[in-house]
Amino acid sequence: SVSPRDLSASKFKMRKQDLIPGIIYSKNKNEPVVISQKELNKALSAHEPIMETTQGDMVVIKEIQKDPISQKTIHVS
């Protein structure tokens, strides 16, 4: 699931723990989030880029940014 992200947490440390930082864009506000690599892979392998937040909202993955060398996912929107 998609969880709220602490902005003081290091993105580098998150990625080492197989957590992917991201952001949810909405009309009211933008919310920084974190997604486990395992959950992201599961959603993408099912060809359903839809995930549920911890608040019960459904979000659609629109963009995935990858490291150009390692091809690891580094950010999702």
PDB file of N, CA, C and O in Angstrom:
ATOM      1  N   SER A   1       0.831  -1.187   0.000  1.00  0.00           N
ATOM      2  CA  SER A   1       0.000   0.000   0.000  1.00  0.00           C
ATOM      3  C   SER A   1       0.875   1.250   0.000  1.00  0.00           C
ATOM      4  O   SER A   1       2.083   1.185   0.231  1.00  0.00           O
ATOM      5  N   VAL A   2       0.263   2.343  -0.254  1.00  0.00           N
ATOM      6  CA  VAL A   2       0.935   3.632  -0.328  1.00  0.00           C
ATOM      7  C   VAL A   2       0.781   4.313   1.030  1.00  0.00           C
ATOM      8  O   VAL A   2      -0.335   4.497   1.515  1.00  0.00           O
ATOM      9  N   SER A   3       1.909   4.685   1.640  1.00  0.00           N
ATOM     10  CA  SER A   3       1.892   5.290   2.968  1.00  0.00           C
ATOM     11  C   SER A   3       2.417   6.719   2.924  1.00  0.00           C
ATOM     12  O   SER A   3       3.216   7.053   2.050  1.00  0.00           O
ATOM     13  N   PRO A   4       1.979   7.570   3.853  1.00  0.00           N
ATOM     14  CA  PRO A   4       2.533   8.928   3.926  1.00  0.00           C
ATOM     15  C   PRO A   4       4.036   8.869   4.200  1.00  0.00           C
ATOM     16  O   PRO A   4       4.519   7.956   4.870  1.00  0.00           O
ATOM     17  N   ARG A   5       4.765   9.849   3.676  1.00  0.00           N
ATOM     18  CA  ARG A   5       6.218   9.865   3.814  1.00  0.00           C
ATOM     19  C   ARG A   5       6.654  11.013   4.710  1.00  0.00           C
ATOM     20  O   ARG A   5       6.131  12.124   4.620  1.00  0.00           O
ATOM     21  N   ASP A   6       7.618  10.729   5.570  1.00  0.00           N
ATOM     22  CA  ASP A   6       8.243  11.743   6.405  1.00  0.00           C
ATOM     23  C   ASP A   6       9.266  12.474   5.547  1.00  0.00           C
ATOM     24  O   ASP A   6      10.216  11.861   5.060  1.00  0.00           O
ATOM     25  N   LEU A   7       9.085  13.774   5.356  1.00  0.00           N
ATOM     26  CA  LEU A   7       9.970  14.530   4.482  1.00  0.00           C
ATOM     27  C   LEU A   7      11.383  14.658   5.027  1.00  0.00           C
ATOM     28  O   LEU A   7      12.302  14.983   4.275  1.00  0.00           O
ATOM     29  N   SER A   8      11.579  14.410   6.315  1.00  0.00           N
ATOM     30  CA  SER A   8      12.926  14.487   6.876  1.00  0.00           C
ATOM     31  C   SER A   8      13.718  13.201   6.626  1.00  0.00           C
ATOM     32  O   SER A   8      14.932  13.177   6.828  1.00  0.00           O
ATOM     33  N   ALA A   9      13.049  12.141   6.191  1.00  0.00           N
ATOM     34  CA  ALA A   9      13.720  10.869   5.922  1.00  0.00           C
ATOM     35  C   ALA A   9      14.534  10.958   4.635  1.00  0.00           C
ATOM     36  O   ALA A   9      14.112  11.589   3.666  1.00  0.00           O
ATOM     37  N   SER A  10      15.685  10.331   4.633  1.00  0.00           N
ATOM     38  CA  SER A  10      16.573  10.331   3.473  1.00  0.00           C
ATOM     39  C   SER A  10      16.016   9.434   2.367  1.00  0.00           C
ATOM     40  O   SER A  10      15.701   8.269   2.607  1.00  0.00           O
ATOM     41  N   LYS A  11      15.899   9.978   1.163  1.00  0.00           N
ATOM     42  CA  LYS A  11      15.430   9.181   0.027  1.00  0.00           C
ATOM     43  C   LYS A  11      16.418   8.061  -0.281  1.00  0.00           C
ATOM     44  O   LYS A  11      16.018   6.964  -0.670  1.00  0.00           O
ATOM     45  N   PHE A  12      17.703   8.338  -0.109  1.00  0.00           N
ATOM     46  CA  PHE A  12      18.738   7.337  -0.360  1.00  0.00           C
ATOM     47  C   PHE A  12      18.563   6.140   0.585  1.00  0.00           C
ATOM     48  O   PHE A  12      18.640   4.990   0.153  1.00  0.00           O
ATOM     49  N   LYS A  13      18.330   6.415   1.870  1.00  0.00           N
ATOM     50  CA  LYS A  13      18.138   5.331   2.849  1.00  0.00           C
ATOM     51  C   LYS A  13      16.861   4.553   2.560  1.00  0.00           C
ATOM     52  O   LYS A  13      16.820   3.333   2.719  1.00  0.00           O
ATOM     53  N   MET A  14      15.811   5.268   2.134  1.00  0.00           N
ATOM     54  CA  MET A  14      14.560   4.592   1.786  1.00  0.00           C
ATOM     55  C   MET A  14      14.788   3.597   0.648  1.00  0.00           C
ATOM     56  O   MET A  14      14.327   2.457   0.703  1.00  0.00           O
ATOM     57  N   ARG A  15      15.505   4.045  -0.380  1.00  0.00           N
ATOM     58  CA  ARG A  15      15.746   3.176  -1.537  1.00  0.00           C
ATOM     59  C   ARG A  15      16.577   1.961  -1.161  1.00  0.00           C
ATOM     60  O   ARG A  15      16.382   0.884  -1.724  1.00  0.00           O
ATOM     61  N   LYS A  16      17.501   2.115  -0.221  1.00  0.00           N
ATOM     62  CA  LYS A  16      18.307   0.976   0.245  1.00  0.00           C
ATOM     63  C   LYS A  16      17.430  -0.058   0.957  1.00  0.00           C
ATOM     64  O   LYS A  16      17.772  -1.240   1.010  1.00  0.00           O
ATOM     65  N   GLN A  17      16.295   0.396   1.503  1.00  0.00           N
ATOM     66  CA  GLN A  17      15.356  -0.497   2.188  1.00  0.00           C
ATOM     67  C   GLN A  17      14.251  -0.971   1.241  1.00  0.00           C
ATOM     68  O   GLN A  17      13.229  -1.488   1.692  1.00  0.00           O
ATOM     69  N   ASP A  18      14.451  -0.799  -0.061  1.00  0.00           N
ATOM     70  CA  ASP A  18      13.464  -1.167  -1.087  1.00  0.00           C
ATOM     71  C   ASP A  18      12.149  -0.412  -0.943  1.00  0.00           C
ATOM     72  O   ASP A  18      11.078  -0.952  -1.219  1.00  0.00           O
ATOM     73  N   LEU A  19      12.240   0.837  -0.510  1.00  0.00           N
ATOM     74  CA  LEU A  19      11.083   1.722  -0.457  1.00  0.00           C
ATOM     75  C   LEU A  19      11.278   2.806  -1.500  1.00  0.00           C
ATOM     76  O   LEU A  19      12.370   3.358  -1.632  1.00  0.00           O
ATOM     77  N   ILE A  20      10.236   3.108  -2.230  1.00  0.00           N
ATOM     78  CA  ILE A  20      10.293   4.085  -3.312  1.00  0.00           C
ATOM     79  C   ILE A  20       9.538   5.348  -2.895  1.00  0.00           C
ATOM     80  O   ILE A  20       8.352   5.278  -2.575  1.00  0.00           O
ATOM     81  N   PRO A  21      10.215   6.505  -2.895  1.00  0.00           N
ATOM     82  CA  PRO A  21       9.501   7.747  -2.605  1.00  0.00           C
ATOM     83  C   PRO A  21       8.618   8.135  -3.784  1.00  0.00           C
ATOM     84  O   PRO A  21       8.903   7.797  -4.933  1.00  0.00           O
ATOM     85  N   GLY A  22       7.558   8.839  -3.482  1.00  0.00           N
ATOM     86  CA  GLY A  22       6.662   9.281  -4.543  1.00  0.00           C
ATOM     87  C   GLY A  22       5.825  10.446  -4.078  1.00  0.00           C
ATOM     88  O   GLY A  22       6.006  10.969  -2.979  1.00  0.00           O
ATOM     89  N   ILE A  23       4.906  10.842  -4.935  1.00  0.00           N
ATOM     90  CA  ILE A  23       4.001  11.948  -4.599  1.00  0.00           C
ATOM     91  C   ILE A  23       2.635  11.673  -5.222  1.00  0.00           C
ATOM     92  O   ILE A  23       2.529  11.151  -6.331  1.00  0.00           O
ATOM     93  N   ILE A  24       1.610  12.035  -4.485  1.00  0.00           N
ATOM     94  CA  ILE A  24       0.242  11.942  -4.990  1.00  0.00           C
ATOM     95  C   ILE A  24      -0.205  13.365  -5.294  1.00  0.00           C
ATOM     96  O   ILE A  24      -0.216  14.222  -4.411  1.00  0.00           O
ATOM     97  N   TYR A  25      -0.571  13.609  -6.539  1.00  0.00           N
ATOM     98  CA  TYR A  25      -1.083  14.912  -6.951  1.00  0.00           C
ATOM     99  C   TYR A  25      -2.599  14.889  -6.873  1.00  0.00           C
ATOM    100  O   TYR A  25      -3.239  13.970  -7.383  1.00  0.00           O
ATOM    101  N   SER A  26      -3.170  15.894  -6.238  1.00  0.00           N
ATOM    102  CA  SER A  26      -4.626  16.004  -6.185  1.00  0.00           C
ATOM    103  C   SER A  26      -5.014  17.476  -6.300  1.00  0.00           C
ATOM    104  O   SER A  26      -4.158  18.360  -6.271  1.00  0.00           O
ATOM    105  N   LYS A  27      -6.302  17.721  -6.430  1.00  0.00           N
ATOM    106  CA  LYS A  27      -6.777  19.097  -6.571  1.00  0.00           C
ATOM    107  C   LYS A  27      -6.500  19.918  -5.311  1.00  0.00           C
ATOM    108  O   LYS A  27      -6.139  21.091  -5.396  1.00  0.00           O
ATOM    109  N   ASN A  28      -6.671  19.302  -4.159  1.00  0.00           N
ATOM    110  CA  ASN A  28      -6.563  20.026  -2.897  1.00  0.00           C
ATOM    111  C   ASN A  28      -5.125  20.202  -2.426  1.00  0.00           C
ATOM    112  O   ASN A  28      -4.738  21.296  -2.016  1.00  0.00           O
ATOM    113  N   LYS A  29      -4.323  19.128  -2.481  1.00  0.00           N
ATOM    114  CA  LYS A  29      -2.937  19.225  -2.035  1.00  0.00           C
ATOM    115  C   LYS A  29      -2.129  18.068  -2.610  1.00  0.00           C
ATOM    116  O   LYS A  29      -2.684  17.051  -3.026  1.00  0.00           O
ATOM    117  N   ASN A  30      -0.828  18.238  -2.626  1.00  0.00           N
ATOM    118  CA  ASN A  30       0.076  17.176  -3.046  1.00  0.00           C
ATOM    119  C   ASN A  30       0.632  16.509  -1.799  1.00  0.00           C
ATOM    120  O   ASN A  30       1.042  17.184  -0.855  1.00  0.00           O
ATOM    121  N   GLU A  31       0.644  15.180  -1.799  1.00  0.00           N
ATOM    122  CA  GLU A  31       1.045  14.439  -0.613  1.00  0.00           C
ATOM    123  C   GLU A  31       2.255  13.554  -0.903  1.00  0.00           C
ATOM    124  O   GLU A  31       2.188  12.691  -1.778  1.00  0.00           O
ATOM    125  N   PRO A  32       3.369  13.757  -0.178  1.00  0.00           N
ATOM    126  CA  PRO A  32       4.518  12.874  -0.346  1.00  0.00           C
ATOM    127  C   PRO A  32       4.211  11.505   0.257  1.00  0.00           C
ATOM    128  O   PRO A  32       3.652  11.405   1.349  1.00  0.00           O
ATOM    129  N   VAL A  33       4.585  10.456  -0.470  1.00  0.00           N
ATOM    130  CA  VAL A  33       4.284   9.092  -0.041  1.00  0.00           C
ATOM    131  C   VAL A  33       5.501   8.200  -0.221  1.00  0.00           C
ATOM    132  O   VAL A  33       6.509   8.598  -0.805  1.00  0.00           O
ATOM    133  N   VAL A  34       5.380   6.980   0.296  1.00  0.00           N
ATOM    134  CA  VAL A  34       6.395   5.959   0.107  1.00  0.00           C
ATOM    135  C   VAL A  34       5.675   4.654  -0.247  1.00  0.00           C
ATOM    136  O   VAL A  34       4.611   4.353   0.293  1.00  0.00           O
ATOM    137  N   ILE A  35       6.273   3.887  -1.164  1.00  0.00           N
ATOM    138  CA  ILE A  35       5.697   2.643  -1.660  1.00  0.00           C
ATOM    139  C   ILE A  35       6.783   1.576  -1.605  1.00  0.00           C
ATOM    140  O   ILE A  35       7.928   1.848  -1.969  1.00  0.00           O
ATOM    141  N   SER A  36       6.453   0.384  -1.164  1.00  0.00           N
ATOM    142  CA  SER A  36       7.452  -0.685  -1.170  1.00  0.00           C
ATOM    143  C   SER A  36       7.664  -1.158  -2.612  1.00  0.00           C
ATOM    144  O   SER A  36       6.724  -1.215  -3.405  1.00  0.00           O
ATOM    145  N   GLN A  37       8.890  -1.489  -2.925  1.00  0.00           N
ATOM    146  CA  GLN A  37       9.231  -1.971  -4.267  1.00  0.00           C
ATOM    147  C   GLN A  37       8.418  -3.222  -4.599  1.00  0.00           C
ATOM    148  O   GLN A  37       7.979  -3.403  -5.735  1.00  0.00           O
ATOM    149  N   LYS A  38       8.226  -4.072  -3.612  1.00  0.00           N
ATOM    150  CA  LYS A  38       7.470  -5.316  -3.796  1.00  0.00           C
ATOM    151  C   LYS A  38       6.017  -5.028  -4.200  1.00  0.00           C
ATOM    152  O   LYS A  38       5.488  -5.640  -5.129  1.00  0.00           O
ATOM    153  N   GLU A  39       5.383  -4.089  -3.489  1.00  0.00           N
ATOM    154  CA  GLU A  39       3.990  -3.733  -3.806  1.00  0.00           C
ATOM    155  C   GLU A  39       3.880  -3.074  -5.184  1.00  0.00           C
ATOM    156  O   GLU A  39       2.933  -3.329  -5.927  1.00  0.00           O
ATOM    157  N   LEU A  40       4.851  -2.230  -5.515  1.00  0.00           N
ATOM    158  CA  LEU A  40       4.851  -1.583  -6.821  1.00  0.00           C
ATOM    159  C   LEU A  40       4.984  -2.614  -7.932  1.00  0.00           C
ATOM    160  O   LEU A  40       4.249  -2.565  -8.918  1.00  0.00           O
ATOM    161  N   ASN A  41       5.916  -3.543  -7.776  1.00  0.00           N
ATOM    162  CA  ASN A  41       6.103  -4.600  -8.781  1.00  0.00           C
ATOM    163  C   ASN A  41       4.849  -5.446  -8.936  1.00  0.00           C
ATOM    164  O   ASN A  41       4.488  -5.832 -10.047  1.00  0.00           O
ATOM    165  N   LYS A  42       4.187  -5.732  -7.821  1.00  0.00           N
ATOM    166  CA  LYS A  42       2.956  -6.533  -7.842  1.00  0.00           C
ATOM    167  C   LYS A  42       1.860  -5.822  -8.642  1.00  0.00           C
ATOM    168  O   LYS A  42       1.176  -6.444  -9.455  1.00  0.00           O
ATOM    169  N   ALA A  43       1.699  -4.525  -8.408  1.00  0.00           N
ATOM    170  CA  ALA A  43       0.677  -3.756  -9.123  1.00  0.00           C
ATOM    171  C   ALA A  43       0.996  -3.673 -10.608  1.00  0.00           C
ATOM    172  O   ALA A  43       0.106  -3.810 -11.447  1.00  0.00           O
ATOM    173  N   LEU A  44       2.261  -3.451 -10.933  1.00  0.00           N
ATOM    174  CA  LEU A  44       2.642  -3.321 -12.344  1.00  0.00           C
ATOM    175  C   LEU A  44       2.592  -4.655 -13.080  1.00  0.00           C
ATOM    176  O   LEU A  44       2.262  -4.689 -14.266  1.00  0.00           O
ATOM    177  N   SER A  45       2.913  -5.761 -12.398  1.00  0.00           N
ATOM    178  CA  SER A  45       2.863  -7.065 -13.060  1.00  0.00           C
ATOM    179  C   SER A  45       1.432  -7.502 -13.345  1.00  0.00           C
ATOM    180  O   SER A  45       1.190  -8.299 -14.251  1.00  0.00           O
ATOM    181  N   ALA A  46       0.492  -6.983 -12.573  1.00  0.00           N
ATOM    182  CA  ALA A  46      -0.925  -7.290 -12.796  1.00  0.00           C
ATOM    183  C   ALA A  46      -1.524  -6.377 -13.860  1.00  0.00           C
ATOM    184  O   ALA A  46      -2.718  -6.450 -14.147  1.00  0.00           O
ATOM    185  N   HIS A  47      -0.681  -5.508 -14.451  1.00  0.00           N
ATOM    186  CA  HIS A  47      -1.119  -4.554 -15.467  1.00  0.00           C
ATOM    187  C   HIS A  47      -2.229  -3.643 -14.951  1.00  0.00           C
ATOM    188  O   HIS A  47      -3.066  -3.165 -15.718  1.00  0.00           O
ATOM    189  N   GLU A  48      -2.222  -3.410 -13.630  1.00  0.00           N
ATOM    190  CA  GLU A  48      -3.172  -2.503 -13.012  1.00  0.00           C
ATOM    191  C   GLU A  48      -2.386  -1.482 -12.205  1.00  0.00           C
ATOM    192  O   GLU A  48      -2.070  -1.735 -11.043  1.00  0.00           O
ATOM    193  N   PRO A  49      -2.065  -0.344 -12.788  1.00  0.00           N
ATOM    194  CA  PRO A  49      -1.265   0.640 -12.056  1.00  0.00           C
ATOM    195  C   PRO A  49      -2.076   1.404 -11.019  1.00  0.00           C
ATOM    196  O   PRO A  49      -1.949   2.621 -10.890  1.00  0.00           O
ATOM    197  N   ILE A  50      -2.923   0.664 -10.269  1.00  0.00           N
ATOM    198  CA  ILE A  50      -3.774   1.271  -9.253  1.00  0.00           C
ATOM    199  C   ILE A  50      -3.363   0.695  -7.901  1.00  0.00           C
ATOM    200  O   ILE A  50      -3.230  -0.519  -7.746  1.00  0.00           O
ATOM    201  N   MET A  51      -3.164   1.583  -6.924  1.00  0.00           N
ATOM    202  CA  MET A  51      -2.797   1.145  -5.589  1.00  0.00           C
ATOM    203  C   MET A  51      -3.696   1.836  -4.576  1.00  0.00           C
ATOM    204  O   MET A  51      -4.301   2.870  -4.863  1.00  0.00           O
ATOM    205  N   GLU A  52      -3.775   1.247  -3.382  1.00  0.00           N
ATOM    206  CA  GLU A  52      -4.606   1.812  -2.318  1.00  0.00           C
ATOM    207  C   GLU A  52      -3.711   2.476  -1.275  1.00  0.00           C
ATOM    208  O   GLU A  52      -2.672   1.934  -0.900  1.00  0.00           O
ATOM    209  N   THR A  53      -4.122   3.648  -0.813  1.00  0.00           N
ATOM    210  CA  THR A  53      -3.382   4.336   0.239  1.00  0.00           C
ATOM    211  C   THR A  53      -3.796   3.773   1.597  1.00  0.00           C
ATOM    212  O   THR A  53      -4.776   3.035   1.698  1.00  0.00           O
ATOM    213  N   THR A  54      -3.045   4.125   2.633  1.00  0.00           N
ATOM    214  CA  THR A  54      -3.398   3.670   3.979  1.00  0.00           C
ATOM    215  C   THR A  54      -4.706   4.297   4.452  1.00  0.00           C
ATOM    216  O   THR A  54      -5.324   3.792   5.389  1.00  0.00           O
ATOM    217  N   GLN A  55      -5.143   5.405   3.811  1.00  0.00           N
ATOM    218  CA  GLN A  55      -6.422   6.032   4.157  1.00  0.00           C
ATOM    219  C   GLN A  55      -7.590   5.409   3.402  1.00  0.00           C
ATOM    220  O   GLN A  55      -8.738   5.794   3.622  1.00  0.00           O
ATOM    221  N   GLY A  56      -7.319   4.456   2.517  1.00  0.00           N
ATOM    222  CA  GLY A  56      -8.376   3.788   1.769  1.00  0.00           C
ATOM    223  C   GLY A  56      -8.665   4.396   0.413  1.00  0.00           C
ATOM    224  O   GLY A  56      -9.557   3.922  -0.290  1.00  0.00           O
ATOM    225  N   ASP A  57      -7.936   5.435   0.022  1.00  0.00           N
ATOM    226  CA  ASP A  57      -8.127   6.053  -1.287  1.00  0.00           C
ATOM    227  C   ASP A  57      -7.404   5.242  -2.357  1.00  0.00           C
ATOM    228  O   ASP A  57      -6.391   4.599  -2.082  1.00  0.00           O
ATOM    229  N   MET A  58      -7.923   5.278  -3.561  1.00  0.00           N
ATOM    230  CA  MET A  58      -7.281   4.598  -4.678  1.00  0.00           C
ATOM    231  C   MET A  58      -6.510   5.630  -5.497  1.00  0.00           C
ATOM    232  O   MET A  58      -7.015   6.719  -5.770  1.00  0.00           O
ATOM    233  N   VAL A  59      -5.281   5.279  -5.888  1.00  0.00           N
ATOM    234  CA  VAL A  59      -4.448   6.178  -6.694  1.00  0.00           C
ATOM    235  C   VAL A  59      -3.959   5.432  -7.924  1.00  0.00           C
ATOM    236  O   VAL A  59      -3.785   4.214  -7.902  1.00  0.00           O
ATOM    237  N   VAL A  60      -3.740   6.186  -9.001  1.00  0.00           N
ATOM    238  CA  VAL A  60      -3.254   5.626 -10.257  1.00  0.00           C
ATOM    239  C   VAL A  60      -1.807   6.066 -10.442  1.00  0.00           C
ATOM    240  O   VAL A  60      -1.487   7.246 -10.297  1.00  0.00           O
ATOM    241  N   ILE A  61      -0.946   5.126 -10.759  1.00  0.00           N
ATOM    242  CA  ILE A  61       0.453   5.447 -11.020  1.00  0.00           C
ATOM    243  C   ILE A  61       0.543   5.987 -12.435  1.00  0.00           C
ATOM    244  O   ILE A  61       0.237   5.281 -13.397  1.00  0.00           O
ATOM    245  N   LYS A  62       0.965   7.244 -12.562  1.00  0.00           N
ATOM    246  CA  LYS A  62       1.042   7.895 -13.866  1.00  0.00           C
ATOM    247  C   LYS A  62       2.459   7.919 -14.423  1.00  0.00           C
ATOM    248  O   LYS A  62       2.656   7.809 -15.633  1.00  0.00           O
ATOM    249  N   GLU A  63       3.450   8.064 -13.536  1.00  0.00           N
ATOM    250  CA  GLU A  63       4.831   8.195 -14.007  1.00  0.00           C
ATOM    251  C   GLU A  63       5.772   7.432 -13.080  1.00  0.00           C
ATOM    252  O   GLU A  63       5.640   7.477 -11.857  1.00  0.00           O
ATOM    253  N   ILE A  64       6.714   6.740 -13.684  1.00  0.00           N
ATOM    254  CA  ILE A  64       7.742   6.023 -12.944  1.00  0.00           C
ATOM    255  C   ILE A  64       9.088   6.515 -13.441  1.00  0.00           C
ATOM    256  O   ILE A  64       9.396   6.426 -14.630  1.00  0.00           O
ATOM    257  N   GLN A  65       9.888   7.037 -12.518  1.00  0.00           N
ATOM    258  CA  GLN A  65      11.224   7.506 -12.883  1.00  0.00           C
ATOM    259  C   GLN A  65      12.235   6.432 -12.513  1.00  0.00           C
ATOM    260  O   GLN A  65      12.192   5.866 -11.421  1.00  0.00           O
ATOM    261  N   LYS A  66      13.149   6.159 -13.446  1.00  0.00           N
ATOM    262  CA  LYS A  66      14.167   5.128 -13.220  1.00  0.00           C
ATOM    263  C   LYS A  66      15.560   5.719 -13.331  1.00  0.00           C
ATOM    264  O   LYS A  66      15.795   6.681 -14.062  1.00  0.00           O
ATOM    265  N   ASP A  67      16.476   5.118 -12.585  1.00  0.00           N
ATOM    266  CA  ASP A  67      17.879   5.496 -12.691  1.00  0.00           C
ATOM    267  C   ASP A  67      18.356   5.097 -14.086  1.00  0.00           C
ATOM    268  O   ASP A  67      18.135   3.957 -14.494  1.00  0.00           O
ATOM    269  N   PRO A  68      19.002   5.992 -14.831  1.00  0.00           N
ATOM    270  CA  PRO A  68      19.389   5.671 -16.205  1.00  0.00           C
ATOM    271  C   PRO A  68      20.434   4.561 -16.325  1.00  0.00           C
ATOM    272  O   PRO A  68      20.531   3.919 -17.371  1.00  0.00           O
ATOM    273  N   ILE A  69      21.202   4.332 -15.287  1.00  0.00           N
ATOM    274  CA  ILE A  69      22.239   3.297 -15.362  1.00  0.00           C
ATOM    275  C   ILE A  69      21.741   1.961 -14.826  1.00  0.00           C
ATOM    276  O   ILE A  69      21.809   0.947 -15.520  1.00  0.00           O
ATOM    277  N   SER A  70      21.239   1.959 -13.584  1.00  0.00           N
ATOM    278  CA  SER A  70      20.821   0.692 -12.968  1.00  0.00           C
ATOM    279  C   SER A  70      19.412   0.280 -13.357  1.00  0.00           C
ATOM    280  O   SER A  70      19.048  -0.884 -13.190  1.00  0.00           O
ATOM    281  N   GLN A  71      18.615   1.201 -13.869  1.00  0.00           N
ATOM    282  CA  GLN A  71      17.205   0.972 -14.234  1.00  0.00           C
ATOM    283  C   GLN A  71      16.328   0.646 -13.025  1.00  0.00           C
ATOM    284  O   GLN A  71      15.235   0.102 -13.185  1.00  0.00           O
ATOM    285  N   LYS A  72      16.795   0.972 -11.821  1.00  0.00           N
ATOM    286  CA  LYS A  72      15.977   0.797 -10.629  1.00  0.00           C
ATOM    287  C   LYS A  72      15.009   1.971 -10.541  1.00  0.00           C
ATOM    288  O   LYS A  72      15.336   3.094 -10.926  1.00  0.00           O
ATOM    289  N   THR A  73      13.820   1.696 -10.031  1.00  0.00           N
ATOM    290  CA  THR A  73      12.822   2.745  -9.844  1.00  0.00           C
ATOM    291  C   THR A  73      13.280   3.668  -8.727  1.00  0.00           C
ATOM    292  O   THR A  73      13.657   3.205  -7.651  1.00  0.00           O
ATOM    293  N   ILE A  74      13.248   4.985  -8.981  1.00  0.00           N
ATOM    294  CA  ILE A  74      13.693   5.935  -7.977  1.00  0.00           C
ATOM    295  C   ILE A  74      12.586   6.879  -7.509  1.00  0.00           C
ATOM    296  O   ILE A  74      12.736   7.533  -6.478  1.00  0.00           O
ATOM    297  N   HIS A  75      11.471   6.961  -8.253  1.00  0.00           N
ATOM    298  CA  HIS A  75      10.376   7.850  -7.858  1.00  0.00           C
ATOM    299  C   HIS A  75       9.124   7.492  -8.643  1.00  0.00           C
ATOM    300  O   HIS A  75       9.207   7.097  -9.806  1.00  0.00           O
ATOM    301  N   VAL A  76       7.964   7.630  -8.009  1.00  0.00           N
ATOM    302  CA  VAL A  76       6.690   7.419  -8.691  1.00  0.00           C
ATOM    303  C   VAL A  76       5.760   8.600  -8.440  1.00  0.00           C
ATOM    304  O   VAL A  76       5.824   9.256  -7.401  1.00  0.00           O
ATOM    305  N   SER A  77       4.906   8.848  -9.409  1.00  0.00           N
ATOM    306  CA  SER A  77       3.900   9.911  -9.275  1.00  0.00           C
ATOM    307  C   SER A  77       2.545   9.324  -9.578  1.00  0.00           C
ATOM    308  O   SER A  77       1.540  10.034  -9.530  1.00  0.00           O
TER     309      SER A  77
END
